[in-house]
Amino acid sequence: MQLLKSEDGAITAEYAIATLAGVAFAGLMLLVLKSEEVRSLLFKLIAGAIGLG
């Protein structure tokens, strides 16, 4: 029964899953930010916030 209760390696697996999720999210954000429409919208938003637009 000790074998079933052991959580050795569980934290490592959690870190691996969190890392994969982070990489997937970064890839998704890269695709979104490469879009010309999104880039234009962000530029207008930032320019308006700092008083250029």
VMD Tcl script that builds the backbone (N, CA, C; Angstrom):
set m [mol new atoms 159]
animate dup $m
set s [atomselect $m all]
$s set {name element resname resid chain x y z} {
  {N N MET 1 A 0.815 -1.202 0.000}
  {CA C MET 1 A 0.000 0.000 0.000}
  {C C MET 1 A 0.853 1.258 0.000}
  {N N GLN 2 A 2.080 1.152 0.452}
  {CA C GLN 2 A 2.960 2.325 0.475}
  {C C GLN 2 A 3.219 2.825 -0.953}
  {N N LEU 3 A 3.277 1.923 -1.908}
  {CA C LEU 3 A 3.542 2.292 -3.294}
  {C C LEU 3 A 2.432 3.185 -3.845}
  {N N LEU 4 A 1.197 2.912 -3.487}
  {CA C LEU 4 A 0.079 3.705 -3.980}
  {C C LEU 4 A 0.009 5.083 -3.336}
  {N N LYS 5 A 0.540 5.235 -2.132}
  {CA C LYS 5 A 0.468 6.508 -1.429}
  {C C LYS 5 A 1.642 7.426 -1.750}
  {N N SER 6 A 2.669 6.894 -2.373}
  {CA C SER 6 A 3.856 7.688 -2.672}
  {C C SER 6 A 3.539 8.744 -3.726}
  {N N GLU 7 A 3.956 9.978 -3.450}
  {CA C GLU 7 A 3.750 11.064 -4.404}
  {C C GLU 7 A 5.074 11.547 -4.977}
  {N N ASP 8 A 6.091 10.708 -4.908}
  {CA C ASP 8 A 7.381 11.073 -5.484}
  {C C ASP 8 A 7.211 11.343 -6.975}
  {N N GLY 9 A 7.704 12.464 -7.413}
  {CA C GLY 9 A 7.612 12.820 -8.821}
  {C C GLY 9 A 6.357 13.581 -9.185}
  {N N ALA 10 A 5.403 13.691 -8.273}
  {CA C ALA 10 A 4.160 14.393 -8.583}
  {C C ALA 10 A 4.417 15.873 -8.835}
  {N N ILE 11 A 5.281 16.471 -8.043}
  {CA C ILE 11 A 5.571 17.891 -8.219}
  {C C ILE 11 A 6.287 18.115 -9.547}
  {N N THR 12 A 7.178 17.223 -9.913}
  {CA C THR 12 A 7.874 17.338 -11.193}
  {C C THR 12 A 6.880 17.278 -12.344}
  {N N ALA 13 A 5.915 16.390 -12.256}
  {CA C ALA 13 A 4.892 16.288 -13.296}
  {C C ALA 13 A 4.055 17.561 -13.355}
  {N N GLU 14 A 3.745 18.134 -12.194}
  {CA C GLU 14 A 2.979 19.383 -12.173}
  {C C GLU 14 A 3.769 20.512 -12.819}
  {N N TYR 15 A 5.064 20.578 -12.536}
  {CA C TYR 15 A 5.903 21.593 -13.174}
  {C C TYR 15 A 5.942 21.399 -14.685}
  {N N ALA 16 A 6.026 20.165 -15.120}
  {CA C ALA 16 A 6.069 19.879 -16.557}
  {C C ALA 16 A 4.771 20.309 -17.232}
  {N N ILE 17 A 3.646 20.029 -16.607}
  {CA C ILE 17 A 2.354 20.418 -17.172}
  {C C ILE 17 A 2.225 21.934 -17.203}
  {N N ALA 18 A 2.635 22.604 -16.130}
  {CA C ALA 18 A 2.571 24.067 -16.095}
  {C C ALA 18 A 3.490 24.677 -17.149}
  {N N THR 19 A 4.655 24.091 -17.349}
  {CA C THR 19 A 5.583 24.590 -18.368}
  {C C THR 19 A 4.993 24.423 -19.764}
  {N N LEU 20 A 4.407 23.277 -20.033}
  {CA C LEU 20 A 3.775 23.052 -21.335}
  {C C LEU 20 A 2.618 24.016 -21.565}
  {N N ALA 21 A 1.837 24.268 -20.530}
  {CA C ALA 21 A 0.734 25.219 -20.662}
  {C C ALA 21 A 1.274 26.620 -20.943}
  {N N GLY 22 A 2.351 26.992 -20.279}
  {CA C GLY 22 A 2.958 28.301 -20.514}
  {C C GLY 22 A 3.488 28.446 -21.927}
  {N N VAL 23 A 4.121 27.404 -22.432}
  {CA C VAL 23 A 4.644 27.434 -23.801}
  {C C VAL 23 A 3.495 27.517 -24.808}
  {N N ALA 24 A 2.437 26.772 -24.564}
  {CA C ALA 24 A 1.280 26.817 -25.459}
  {C C ALA 24 A 0.651 28.205 -25.454}
  {N N PHE 25 A 0.534 28.813 -24.280}
  {CA C PHE 25 A -0.037 30.155 -24.180}
  {C C PHE 25 A 0.852 31.169 -24.901}
  {N N ALA 26 A 2.159 31.051 -24.736}
  {CA C ALA 26 A 3.087 31.965 -25.411}
  {C C ALA 26 A 2.972 31.825 -26.928}
  {N N GLY 27 A 2.837 30.610 -27.408}
  {CA C GLY 27 A 2.664 30.393 -28.840}
  {C C GLY 27 A 1.378 31.005 -29.354}
  {N N LEU 28 A 0.321 30.865 -28.593}
  {CA C LEU 28 A -0.958 31.461 -28.973}
  {C C LEU 28 A -0.862 32.980 -29.004}
  {N N MET 29 A -0.219 33.556 -27.994}
  {CA C MET 29 A -0.061 35.013 -27.954}
  {C C MET 29 A 0.790 35.501 -29.125}
  {N N LEU 30 A 1.794 34.746 -29.490}
  {CA C LEU 30 A 2.635 35.114 -30.628}
  {C C LEU 30 A 1.811 35.143 -31.910}
  {N N LEU 31 A 0.962 34.146 -32.099}
  {CA C LEU 31 A 0.103 34.131 -33.283}
  {C C LEU 31 A -0.852 35.316 -33.294}
  {N N VAL 32 A -1.430 35.624 -32.146}
  {CA C VAL 32 A -2.380 36.734 -32.063}
  {C C VAL 32 A -1.677 38.060 -32.325}
  {N N LEU 33 A -0.520 38.264 -31.717}
  {CA C LEU 33 A 0.175 39.542 -31.848}
  {C C LEU 33 A 0.805 39.735 -33.225}
  {N N LYS 34 A 0.976 38.667 -33.990}
  {CA C LYS 34 A 1.489 38.805 -35.354}
  {C C LYS 34 A 0.402 39.283 -36.307}
  {N N SER 35 A -0.838 39.220 -35.890}
  {CA C SER 35 A -1.950 39.669 -36.715}
  {C C SER 35 A -1.871 41.184 -36.896}
  {N N GLU 36 A -1.999 41.642 -38.123}
  {CA C GLU 36 A -1.907 43.077 -38.416}
  {C C GLU 36 A -3.033 43.855 -37.740}
  {N N GLU 37 A -4.223 43.273 -37.669}
  {CA C GLU 37 A -5.349 43.954 -37.035}
  {C C GLU 37 A -5.096 44.175 -35.549}
  {N N VAL 38 A -4.594 43.150 -34.881}
  {CA C VAL 38 A -4.313 43.259 -33.450}
  {C C VAL 38 A -3.174 44.237 -33.217}
  {N N ARG 39 A -2.157 44.173 -34.048}
  {CA C ARG 39 A -1.020 45.081 -33.914}
  {C C ARG 39 A -1.471 46.536 -34.088}
  {N N SER 40 A -2.327 46.786 -35.065}
  {CA C SER 40 A -2.844 48.136 -35.301}
  {C C SER 40 A -3.687 48.611 -34.120}
  {N N LEU 41 A -4.525 47.740 -33.606}
  {CA C LEU 41 A -5.360 48.090 -32.460}
  {C C LEU 41 A -4.511 48.424 -31.240}
  {N N LEU 42 A -3.492 47.619 -30.971}
  {CA C LEU 42 A -2.609 47.885 -29.837}
  {C C LEU 42 A -1.850 49.189 -30.020}
  {N N PHE 43 A -1.398 49.471 -31.244}
  {CA C PHE 43 A -0.682 50.719 -31.502}
  {C C PHE 43 A -1.587 51.917 -31.235}
  {N N LYS 44 A -2.829 51.853 -31.722}
  {CA C LYS 44 A -3.777 52.950 -31.491}
  {C C LYS 44 A -4.060 53.121 -30.005}
  {N N LEU 45 A -4.206 52.032 -29.297}
  {CA C LEU 45 A -4.485 52.085 -27.865}
  {C C LEU 45 A -3.326 52.723 -27.107}
  {N N ILE 46 A -2.109 52.297 -27.409}
  {CA C ILE 46 A -0.934 52.837 -26.723}
  {C C ILE 46 A -0.698 54.290 -27.121}
  {N N ALA 47 A -0.849 54.601 -28.404}
  {CA C ALA 47 A -0.659 55.980 -28.862}
  {C C ALA 47 A -1.670 56.910 -28.200}
  {N N GLY 48 A -2.896 56.453 -28.055}
  {CA C GLY 48 A -3.914 57.263 -27.381}
  {C C GLY 48 A -3.606 57.443 -25.903}
  {N N ALA 49 A -3.044 56.422 -25.291}
  {CA C ALA 49 A -2.745 56.488 -23.860}
  {C C ALA 49 A -1.600 57.452 -23.564}
  {N N ILE 50 A -0.643 57.559 -24.480}
  {CA C ILE 50 A 0.484 58.464 -24.218}
  {C C ILE 50 A 0.321 59.804 -24.926}
  {N N GLY 51 A -0.823 60.010 -25.552}
  {CA C GLY 51 A -1.139 61.314 -26.118}
  {C C GLY 51 A -0.632 61.554 -27.522}
  {N N LEU 52 A -0.334 60.514 -28.272}
  {CA C LEU 52 A 0.125 60.694 -29.647}
  {C C LEU 52 A -1.013 60.617 -30.655}
  {N N GLY 53 A -2.137 60.109 -30.222}
  {CA C GLY 53 A -3.198 59.890 -31.196}
  {C C GLY 53 A -4.466 60.586 -30.945}
}
mol reanalyze $m
mol bondsrecalc $m
mol representation Tube
mol addrep $m
